[in-house]
């Protein structure tokens, strides 16, 4: 299974993914490229910026991607 297919499968099962989950759960580093390719193929994937505090108290930002189902 290609990385793009693994990410699509994950999105189908869990609705959302971010780069940390992608790396930890799928061992895939370049999430953005697969999202780009999936969008080119017609999948409706939205994104939003998430802000959280890390364990050191610093605010971090990352994108969360969501597969929109019609």
VEXTI-579988 format. One line per field, with one value per residue: x, y, z of N, C-alpha, C in turn. Coordinates in Angstrom, 3 decimals. Last residue first. Example, Ala and Ser with C-alpha at 12.3 -4.5 7.8 and 13.67 -1.06 7.14 Angstrom:
BEGIN
n_east (12.850,13.190)
n_north (-2.250,-5.690)
n_up (7.080,7.800)
ca_east (13.670,12.300)
ca_north (-1.060,-4.500)
ca_up (7.140,7.800)
c_east (12.900,13.200)
c_north (0.030,-3.300)
c_up (7.870,7.800)
***
This chain:
BEGIN
n_east (-19.425,-16.840,-13.666,-11.047,-8.897,-5.890,-4.388,-1.246,-0.083,1.768,2.223,3.296,4.941,5.013,6.199,4.328,2.530,-0.700,-1.977,-3.912,-4.385,-5.772,-7.261,-8.498,-10.193,-10.535,-12.087,-10.401,-9.273,-6.635,-5.656,-5.954,-3.914,-1.644,-1.786,-1.464,1.147,2.493,1.996,3.368,6.119,6.510,5.032,4.263,1.715,1.836,3.794,3.205,0.506,0.479,1.927,0.321,-3.052,-6.349,-9.757,-11.348,-10.709,-11.081,-10.263,-7.682,-6.484,-6.746,-5.146,-2.683,-2.326,-2.239,0.171,1.966,0.572,0.848)
n_north (13.279,13.951,15.237,14.633,17.040,17.809,20.293,21.813,23.438,25.150,25.625,27.350,25.767,23.974,21.609,20.100,22.628,23.756,24.363,25.071,24.237,25.200,22.902,21.713,19.210,17.484,15.722,14.319,14.666,14.410,16.591,15.614,13.702,15.368,16.818,14.698,13.953,16.278,16.383,14.223,12.865,10.655,7.883,6.028,5.956,6.954,9.043,10.548,11.153,12.540,14.820,15.892,14.595,13.774,12.548,10.112,7.420,6.009,7.795,8.400,5.888,5.742,7.924,6.972,4.749,5.977,7.384,5.294,2.223,-1.172)
n_up (1.726,3.986,4.223,6.263,7.610,9.324,11.190,11.697,14.680,17.160,20.690,23.476,26.210,28.282,27.903,26.608,24.693,24.013,20.709,17.928,14.557,11.509,9.228,6.059,4.097,1.226,-1.022,-3.761,-6.269,-6.740,-5.399,-2.799,-2.830,-3.109,-0.673,1.109,0.462,1.285,4.068,5.245,5.331,7.071,8.521,10.458,11.459,14.077,14.058,11.704,12.022,14.426,13.488,11.444,11.758,10.708,10.902,10.407,10.734,8.299,6.337,7.207,6.734,3.939,3.230,4.179,2.513,0.012,0.291,0.541,-0.834,0.000)
ca_east (-20.677,-17.655,-15.092,-11.680,-10.152,-6.587,-5.157,-2.463,0.028,0.752,2.648,2.209,4.987,4.204,7.055,4.591,3.285,0.507,-1.967,-2.918,-4.661,-4.655,-7.359,-7.488,-10.054,-9.818,-12.287,-10.868,-10.673,-7.475,-5.582,-6.796,-5.310,-1.977,-1.793,-2.710,0.048,2.535,1.506,1.906,5.625,6.997,5.113,5.677,1.930,0.975,3.756,4.535,0.967,-0.200,2.432,1.650,-2.069,-4.957,-8.733,-11.770,-10.621,-11.416,-11.566,-8.719,-6.536,-7.357,-6.569,-3.264,-2.361,-3.340,-1.069,1.764,1.373,0.000)
ca_north (13.879,12.959,15.577,14.147,16.295,17.584,19.057,21.655,22.425,25.167,25.081,27.181,26.604,25.178,22.657,19.787,21.394,23.935,23.663,25.585,23.891,25.327,24.038,21.786,20.540,17.454,16.992,14.144,15.026,13.313,16.587,16.737,13.288,14.385,17.507,15.485,13.006,15.857,17.434,14.209,13.927,11.983,8.679,6.176,5.407,5.807,8.038,10.007,10.506,11.235,14.008,15.360,15.678,13.382,13.585,11.462,8.310,5.385,7.136,9.436,6.438,4.723,7.919,8.178,4.574,5.057,8.110,6.210,3.443,0.000)
ca_up (1.219,3.282,4.210,5.036,7.759,8.059,11.260,10.902,13.640,16.115,19.397,22.514,25.014,28.440,28.466,28.016,24.831,24.818,21.995,18.871,15.953,12.438,10.141,7.115,4.654,2.496,-0.326,-2.386,-6.069,-7.215,-6.866,-3.248,-2.648,-4.148,-1.969,1.133,0.231,-0.114,3.182,5.162,4.442,7.438,7.301,10.123,10.117,13.772,15.120,11.948,10.797,14.331,14.596,11.119,11.776,10.927,10.914,9.991,11.896,9.584,6.205,7.210,8.097,4.784,2.886,4.758,3.966,0.320,0.019,1.666,-0.902,0.000)
c_east (-21.815,-18.976,-15.834,-13.161,-10.671,-7.803,-5.951,-3.075,-1.296,0.998,1.469,2.797,3.798,4.231,6.311,5.545,3.627,1.218,-0.700,-3.076,-3.544,-5.135,-6.144,-7.778,-8.960,-9.625,-11.684,-10.972,-11.218,-8.956,-6.482,-6.813,-6.278,-3.438,-2.225,-2.865,-1.294,1.397,1.495,1.401,4.114,6.328,5.472,5.867,3.389,1.259,2.990,4.495,2.331,0.316,1.807,2.226,-0.691,-4.115,-7.344,-10.656,-10.998,-11.515,-12.014,-10.117,-7.628,-7.515,-7.319,-4.750,-3.008,-3.460,-2.277,0.465,1.099,0.898)
c_north (12.922,13.598,14.514,14.430,15.902,16.697,18.948,20.289,22.345,24.037,25.121,26.693,26.313,26.127,23.981,20.770,21.165,22.590,24.025,24.840,24.504,25.035,24.017,22.980,20.529,18.894,16.864,15.509,14.808,13.558,15.507,16.815,14.378,13.934,16.559,16.231,13.722,14.886,17.011,15.201,13.839,13.087,10.103,6.875,5.413,5.156,6.778,8.855,9.850,10.454,12.610,14.489,15.051,14.651,12.979,12.496,9.764,6.368,6.554,8.839,7.503,5.232,6.904,8.256,5.777,4.828,7.248,6.977,4.324,1.242)
c_up (1.311,2.904,3.383,5.138,6.392,8.293,9.964,11.148,12.896,15.132,18.439,21.202,24.112,27.257,28.640,28.686,26.302,24.890,22.742,20.190,16.799,13.845,11.062,8.006,5.708,2.944,1.069,-1.729,-4.668,-6.929,-7.458,-4.770,-3.096,-4.041,-3.087,-0.188,0.235,-0.430,1.716,4.127,4.227,6.617,7.703,8.774,9.676,12.430,14.687,12.951,11.016,13.129,14.563,12.235,11.593,10.997,11.115,9.922,11.616,10.739,7.540,7.114,8.191,6.223,3.741,4.447,4.645,1.822,0.371,1.512,0.322,0.000)
***
